[in-house]
Amino acid sequence: MACRVLKVSRAGYYEWRGRPASSRQIADEQLVTTIRQVHRDSRGNYGSPRVHAELRLGLGLVCGRKRVTRLMRAAGLRGVCHQRKHHHFKPDLATHADLVKRQFRADAPDRVWFTDITQHRAADGWVRCCAVIDAFSRRFVGWSIADHIRTELVVDALQSARWQRRPQAGTIVHADRGTQYTSWLFGHRLRAAGLLGSMGRVASSVEYALVESFWSSMQRELLDRQTWASRTELASAMFEWIRGLVQPRRRHSALGYRSPVEYEAPHTTVVTAA
């Protein structure tokens, strides 16, 4: 009856059912196995663009982006998606001029740093993370994790970046107008280190896009994927995500799908690995 409805011959149906898999099908099955492993190694974070980049750049496999997308869809594999959140606050007056002017690229390491704070809740309280990111390689050059949001949080992150990178005088540190960054202590530490403070405009979604994209990635790839029983567990997970995944392994589209460590490797101006 099925053959009559579909208007195919019985002989053709049985030939199709007993036909061995084609070379293309075999190659797709082998590629799906590799894709599953890449997706698993990324902790389920990577979508088809980064999976394709890992296959091409990391494993040296030749395959098309659309083919990877098709196979991932058929296998039920997908990357994590962003959930937009809205925050409303009144920023302080800027204590530094805008030296970045929405130029989110640098021609060498340690020319322009971006810094910002994110927070997430565990069962027993909040955990805050302040990071300093190099505009050249998108690398976390310094960070600080604590259960408070006082000025010491951003000062510790800045000190961490200075210890690890030892920048020359004149490095720009671009921040928002939060009270931690407009404080006297943070400004004093910038001046003492010979660093130049910079602050962008208010109510602009693109002023801090570089660092906000990292918080967005952390939110969807780590923080929102489970509940956290304690602040200690959450802080350890944040540290491991930054140090163990983002720095040496995570491929960034802005870097030609290379990791920050790989992107910086040809540049001898880097002093210490973060």
Protein Blocks (a to p, Z undefined) as FASTA:
>chain_A
ZZmmnopafklmmmmmmpccdfklmmmmmmmmmmmmmmmmnnomacfklmmmmmmmmnop
acdfklmmmmmmmnopacdddddddddddddddfbdcfklopabdfbehkbccddddddd
dfkbccdddddddfklopafbdcddfbfcfklmmmmmmmmmmmnopaehiacdddfbfkl
mpmklmmmmmmnopacddddehiaklmmmmmmmmmmmmmmmmmmpccfbfklmmmmmmmm
mmmmmmmmmccfkloopafklmmmmpmkbmbdZZ
